[in-house]
């Protein structure tokens, strides 16, 4: 998704001159065109992410819309206080762009993984998180940030599908006679799509923005199915399954089955590709298929 981000942001900076891009010495083979076009509005802040957020807040306070690009954990966990105090409390237009959400950086291990990022970032005041499900959703997230001009977190993952959906909680697949409702967070929804495309009894939803509201389509699906499976490449604590459970209680929607598939960290203390970690944590298509077949 980083190339989709770079390509679309280049289109935007050619139309408006108030956009600045900062990087923490990252973006090789992705940000070069932006660097060349932006000139002195492209700043490589080096491996100094806390300072980068301070610079971003200063620029935003002077009327610029600022994007801060780095690997997801480097630009969330390492700089949390600066994001909270400098950007969020002042409600400044700074978009934190974290590349490699979830296990995106695979074999590089927990220093490069972001499986708790949404828990911490979504707790901050005035913050909106965008978790694109498909490549084209990156464009919608950028547009939304530029329109509303408030602190944002753009969690870039990987999905080669170019489908474009609305921001929020969107229904991807509607069944004639629904028996199971599935909600997935961001790109991992592809693992769900891979096993339910031809099923006539499964509704599929994706969440690509937090906060979100329960849609009428989801409520109707849950009332009919009474079964909900939530899939997220993120830890359970502070994840979307917890958010959804609270909303369902508030709405008075009672289910017969509610199961959460989420990251459990590093169960065997080994590191591998993103696909490997998804499989170890039961987020892969095969495990989702087993659960679906057992419920049907």
N, C-alpha and C positions, 0 to 999 in steps of 0.2 A: 504493500500500500504506500510505501514511502515515495515511489516514483509517481504514483497517482497524485500524491500530495504536492510534490515538487512541480509537476506539470500544470496542475490546476492553479496553484498559487502564482505561478509565473503569469498565467492569464490575468489574474486579478491585479497583480502589481503593474501590469501594462495599462490598466484602466484607472488606477488610483495611486496617488503618490504618498499616501500616509501609512504605508505598510513597511515594517522593519522586520528582518529575520536575523535572529541570533542563534549561534550554534556553539555547543561545547566541544569544539574541535572534532565534530563528526559530520557525516553526510557525504563521504567519498562516493563518487559515481552516482550521485543523486541530486546534489544541490549546486553543481557547478554552473548551470545556466542561470539559476537564480542569483548566484554570487556575481556573475558577470553583468547581469542586467541591473541589479540593485546598486552596485558600486558601494558607496559609503553607507548605504542603508542595510548592508549585509555585514554583520560583525561576528568574527570568530573570537569568542570570549575565552577560548582555551579550556583546559581541564580545571575550571573554576566555576562550577555550576551555581553555587550560592551567590557569587558575585554577578553571574549572568542574570539571575532573577532580579537582583537589585537594579541592574542596568535597565532591564526590561520595564520595571515599575517606573523608573525615572522617565524613560522615553514615553511610556503610556500616559503619564501625568502631564506630558507636554503635547498630547493630542495624537500620538502615533498609535496604530494598532500593531501589536508586537507578537511575533511567533518565536517561541524558544524551543529549539530542536535538540534532542539528545536521545540516548537509549533510555527506555522507560524508567528503570529504577534510579538512574542517575539524576533524572529530572523530576522525581517525585519524592522518594524517601530521603535522599541526600539534601534536599532543599525545602523540606516541608515548612520549616519556620518562616523562611523568606516568602514562600508562596502565600502563607496565611497572613502574615503581618503586612508585607509590602504590597501584595496584589489583591487578596480577597477582602481584607478589611476596608480597603479604599475602593473596592469595586472597579478595578482598572481593567482595560481591555488587553489582557495578556493571555495568549493561548499557549499552554504547555503542550508540546508535541512529543509524545513518548513513543519511540519506535520499538517494536518487538514485544507487544503486550502478551501476557501469559508466558508460555514457554517458548516464545518466538526465537530466542537466541540459543535454543537447544543445548548442544554439548558444552557451551560456555558456562553453564551451571548457574547456581542461585545468585551470584553477584550480578548476572545479566538478566535474570528472570523477573517478571513483574506479576506475581500472583496474589499480592495483597494491596496493590496500588489503588484500586477503586474504594476499598474500605477506608483508607486514610484521606484520599483526595476528595471523596464525595461528602465527607464530614465537614469540610471547610465552608465558611459562609460565602454566599453568592456564587458558588462554583457549579458549573455544568460540565458533565463528562460526556464525551462522544466516543462510542465504541463501534465503528463502522462494521457492518456485517459483510459488505461487499465493496469492491474497489470504488465504485461510483458513489458510495455513501460518503466517501472522504470529501467530495465536492460539496455535498449538502452541509456537512459539518463546518467547513470553512465559510460557506455563505452565512450560516447561522451565527457564527462567531462575529463576522464582520457586520452583521445587521444589529445584533443585540449588544455588542461591545461590553462584555463582562468577562470575568475570569473563566477560563475554560481549560479542559484537559482533553486532548485528542489522542486516543490510544490506538496506535496503528498496529495492525496484525497482518495476517496473510490470508487472502482468499482471491483466487484467480477469476472468480465469477464477477461479471460486471453488472449484475442486476442492481437497479436503483430503487430504494424504498424511502418512505417518509421517515423522518426522525421521531423516535419515541418507541412505542410498542406496536409492532406492525404484524398483521396476519399475512403469512407467506403462502399458506395452503389451507383451503377450507374443504372439509369432507362432507359427503352427503349424509352419512350416519355416523357422527363422531362418537368414538369410544375412548379415545385418549387425546389429551391436550398436551403439547410439548412447547416449552418456552426455552429458547437458547439465547445466550449473551454473545453478541458479536460474531466473529468469523467461525467459531466452533459450530455454528448452525449448519455449516456445510456437511458436517458429520451426520447430522439429523436428516438433512435433505437426501443424502446418499442412500438412506434405507427406507424412506417413507414416500418417495415420489409416486409410486403406483398404488399406494394403500388408499382404500376408500373409507377408512374409519379413523384417520388421525389428522388433527388440526395442528399446524405448526406456526409458531409465533417467534419473532426475534425482538430483542431489545437492543437498541443502538444509541440510547440517550438516557442519562440519569440526571435529574429526577424524571420519572415517567408516571403516567396515569394508567390505571387499568381501563382498557377500552371496552366498549359494549360488546364487541365481537369476542373478546376473550371471556368476558363474564358469561355470555351465552354459551360458549363452547364448554366452559367448566360446569355450568349447570346441567348440561346434557351429558358430558362424559363422566363427571365425578372423579376423574383420574388426571393428575398433573405430574409431569416429569420436567424438571428444570435442569438444564445443562449449561455449565459455565466453566471456563478456563480461569478460575479464580477460587480462592479459598472460600469456605462456607461463611465464616464469620464476616459479616458486613457485605456479603455477596447478595445477588439479586433474589436468591431463594428466601432469605430472611425478609427482604423488602416485600416480596410477594405474599409471604405468609401473613405478615402484619396487615397488608391491604385486604386480604381475603377475610381476616377476622373482623376488620372494620366494616366490610361490606356484608358480613353475615353469610358468606358463601361457604358451605360445608362440603368437604370432599371425602370420598371413601379411601383414596390413595393419593399420597403426596410423597414424591421421591426426589432427592437432590443429588445430582452428579456434579461434583466439584473437585478442585485440586486438593489433594491430601499431602502436598509437599513432595518429599523424596523418600518414598516408602522403603526402597532397597538401597538408598544412599549411592545410587549410580546416576550418571547423567548421559543423555543421548539426544537424539533429534526431538523436535517438537512432537512429531508423530509418536515417538517412543514414550514420551512423558504422558501424552494423552492416553495411550494404551495402558500404561501402568496405573493411571488414575481412573480408568474406566470411562473416559470421555470419547473413546473411539466408536466407530460405526458398529462394530461387532457387538460390543457390550450394550449399546443403545438398542440394537436389534433384539438381543436376548430379553431385555426388560419389556420391550414392546410386545414381543410374542407371548411372554408369560402373562401379561395383563389382558391381552386380547382373548 
